[in-house]
Amino acid sequence: MRQRATARLALEDPNQSSLIDSVTSIDGAVDVKGDKSLKARTVWARVCAGSLHRGMALSTPIAQLPASAEDDIAYVVASFQPMDDAVRPLVERGILPRATYVLPDGTHMVPADHAQLLEDAGGDPDAVADHFRERFVSAGGDPQDADAEYEAWLSGEYGACLHTTSPEAIVAKSALMDAIGALRARPALTDEGWRAALRGAVDALDALERPFADYDRERFGAPSSRDRLIAATHERFPELWA
């Protein structure tokens, strides 16, 4: 499958769209394969989501932070907020995302924009799903991926990696991950266009993503996208930021 990193990504920082433009200027398209595929990015979220829309639990089992993870607990308490009791029925109905983390005392923690999509949909719970899909496609996402990404959003796990869990940010993350992977696969250190494109894509992904909790690497069974695509790229090509 080939997917274009499009400039139609409506991010909080409008400059990031131009960064994606510079990425696509290398050859106009990127190959999507391996661990960068939609399937690899969402399969675990879809399994954990279980039977969506029918009595969905407030969190997945792997959202539970171990009591020994003191640094992670401090990070989550500082960066997330307890789930509002008023929206719990909407989480159980599969309308709003599950908790991203659960503290050892049982508190369900969510990002600050946990109910933002409901507000954007005019407060109508029945409109949230269609609103997500419409914005996902308008931002440049593949219409065939909209349902899978909606389910991944409902799992709550996008809260672990994105500062903003909007459909636009989800599309942006996917496009930037694909672009970084394609650019790293064909290094051209003497090409200033390649250097600028890779540096710009990494910096844009860095701005989108949270630092992650150490526990995320354990619960997802792999290094985070920050580890693989941001930190590893800095380590491999330090001269791009010199």
N, C-alpha and C positions, 0 to 999 in steps of 0.2 A: 504494500500500500504506500502511496505517496501523498503527503499532506503538506500544504503550504503554510508557512508561518506568516499569517496575515497581519496587515497593519490596521485591521478593523477592531483591535483589542482596546476597549474603552477602559483604560486603567485609571487609577487615581492620579498617577503622574503621567500626563499626556506625552512627556518626552520618551516614555518607554515604547510607545508605538513606533517612533522613528528609529529606535534601536532595533526593533524587530524588522523594520524596513531594511536596515543596513545588513542584517543577517541574510535576508532573502536575496539581497543583491549579489551574493556570491554566485549562485546559479539558479535562483528562483524557486527551488524546491529542496526538500530534505527527505531522506529515506527514513521511514519509521519501521524499526525492527528490533528484535531482541528485547531487553528489559525495558525499552522505551515505549513498547506498544501499549495501547489502551488496555488490552487484556491483562498484561503483567502489572499495570498500575492499579487496576481496580478489582482483580479477582478476589483478593483477600477481603477487601471491603464488602463485596457482594456476598461472600460466604458468611461473614460476620453479621451482615444485616439480617440474615435469616428470612423469615416470612414477613416481608415489609407490608405495612398498611393494615395489619391485623394484630392488635395487641402487642406492638413492638416494645421491647424492654427499653428502659431509659439509657442503657449503655450496653456495650458488648463486654464479654468477660475480660478481654485483653486491655480494656481501658483502665482497669484497676491498677493503681500505682502501689508498688510494694512499700511497706512501712520503712524499709531500710534505705529507700531512695530519697534521702533527705534533701539533696540538692535539687532533684526533680520536683519534689513537693513544694519547695520554696519558689522555684521557677513558675510552677503552675498557679500557685496562690497569687503570685505577683502579676501574672500575665493573663489570667482567665478569671471568670466570675462564676459563682454558683448559679445553677439553672433556676430560672424563675419558676416558682410553683405554679403560676398562672398558665405557663406554656407546657407543663408536663403532659396534660391530656393530648396536646397536639403532637408531642413526640411519640406517645404511645399509639396514636393513630397513623403514624408514618407521614406526618405533614412537615414537621421540623426535625432537624438532625438530633441524633443521640448525643450524649455527653462525649466530649473528646477525652476526658480523663475522669477518674473517680478517685478521690482522696482516700487514704486509709480509714478515715472516720465515716466514709460512705457519701460524702458530699459530691454531687455530680457537677463537674466543671465544664463550662462552655466558653467559646470566644465571645467578645462583646457584641458581635453582629449576629448572634445566634438566631434572633427572630427578625432580622432586618428584611429578609425576603417576604415574610408575611406582611410587614408594614408596606413594603414596596408594591405588594399585590392588593393594596387597599384594605388590608385587614381581613380579607376573605380567605379562610383556610382552603376552600375548594379550588382557589385560583393559583395556589402556590406552585403546584407541579407544572402547570402549563406556563406560568410566568418564568420558572427556571428554564424550561426547555426553549422558550422563545428567546430569552436573553442569551442562552448558550449558543444557539444557532446564529443570532444576530452578531455575536462577538467573533464569529468565524469558526465555531465548532462544527464538526461533522454531524449532520442531523441523525445519522445512524448511530452515533455515540451518545445522543442526548439522554436516552433512557438509562443506560449504564452509568453515566456520570451523575444523573439524578439519584440513583441508588447509592452511589459512592458518597455523594453529598449527605444523604440521609444517615449514613453510618457514623457521621461526626468526625471522621478521621482527617478530612481536609482541614479541620481546625488545628491539627497538630503541625501542619506544614505551612499554612498560609495566614498572613496577617488579616486578610480579608477573604472570606469564604464565598464570594460572589461568583456567579457563573462566568463573568468576565475574567476574574482572576484565575479560575480553573482553566479556562481556555488559554490564557496567557502562559501559565505554568507549563502546560503541555507543549505549546509551540516552542517555548524557550528551551525546554529539555530536549526536544527533537533537534533543534537548531544547534545546540551545544554539542550534542552527540555527533551530528554530521560534520561539523567543523573540526572537532577533535580527531575524527577518523581520517581527515585529509589535511594534516598540518602543513602550513605554508608560512613559516616564520618570516620570510623575506618579503611577503606580500602585505603591504600596509592595510589593504582592504580586508584581508582575512584576519589580521591582528585586531583591527577595530571592531569587526563583526563579532569575534569571539569574546573580546573584552566587554563589549556592549551587552551581549546576551547574558554573560555571567553576572555582570553588575545588575542587570534588570531582574534576573532570577533571585539574586541576593536581596534585592529590595522587596520582592514579593514574599519571600519565605521567612518563617520564624526560625529561631536557632535550633529548635527541636529539643526534646528531653532526651537524656541518655537512654531512658527506658524505651523510647520509641524504637531504637535499633534492636532491642531485645524482642519487643512484642511483634514487630513486623519481620523479624528474622533476617534483616539485611541492613547495610549502611543506608542512611537517609539520602535523599536526592541532594541535600546540601553537602553531604560528605562526598558523594560520587561526582557531582557536576560543578560545585562551587569550590570546595576546599581542594579537591583533587586537580582541578584545572589550574588553580593558583600554584599548586605544588609542581605541576608538570611544566607550566609556562610562566614562571615568575617574572620574566622580562616584560610581559605584557602590562604589568602594573608597576614597573620600575620607574 
